[in-house]
């Protein structure tokens, strides 16, 4: 009983994690959408305004006006 509950919860967590991973990695794999991926990752881990993120991308050589 306990094993079945834990295994079903684990399968749900793995499925959700895999889905999130695909959503984040898909734009990284396709270069034309790399800005979306970087902005998503940066916004997810910080509460910085978009202007500061734009400055960061310029500093690392990923200017959004390319």
C-alpha positions in Angstrom: 0.0 0.0 0.0 2.7 2.5 1.0 4.9 1.4 -1.9 2.1 1.9 -4.4 1.4 5.4 -3.1 5.1 6.4 -3.1 5.7 5.0 -6.6 2.6 6.8 -8.0 3.7 10.1 -6.4 7.2 9.6 -7.7 6.0 8.9 -11.3 3.9 12.1 -11.2 6.9 14.1 -10.0 9.2 12.6 -12.6 6.6 13.3 -15.3 6.2 16.9 -14.3 10.0 17.4 -14.0 10.5 15.9 -17.5 7.8 18.2 -18.9 9.4 21.3 -17.3 12.8 20.2 -18.6 11.5 19.9 -22.1 9.9 23.3 -21.9 13.1 24.9 -20.8 15.5 22.9 -23.0 13.5 23.0 -26.3 14.4 26.7 -27.0 18.0 26.0 -26.0 18.3 23.3 -28.6 16.7 25.4 -31.3 19.1 28.4 -31.6 16.5 30.8 -33.0 14.7 30.7 -29.7 17.7 30.9 -27.4 16.8 34.3 -26.0 13.5 33.0 -24.8 15.2 30.2 -23.0 17.8 32.4 -21.4 15.2 35.0 -20.3 13.0 32.2 -18.9 15.9 30.7 -16.9 17.1 34.1 -15.6 13.6 35.3 -14.7 12.9 32.0 -12.9 15.9 32.3 -10.7 15.8 36.0 -10.1 13.4 38.8 -9.6 15.4 41.2 -11.6 13.7 43.7 -13.9 13.8 43.0 -17.6 16.2 45.9 -18.2 18.8 44.4 -16.0 18.4 41.0 -17.7 18.9 42.8 -21.1 22.1 44.4 -19.8 23.3 41.0 -18.6 22.7 39.4 -22.0 24.7 42.2 -23.7 27.6 41.5 -21.3 27.7 37.8 -22.1 27.5 38.5 -25.8 23.9 37.6 -26.4 22.6 41.0 -27.5 18.8 40.9 -28.1 19.1 43.2 -31.2 21.0 40.6 -33.3 
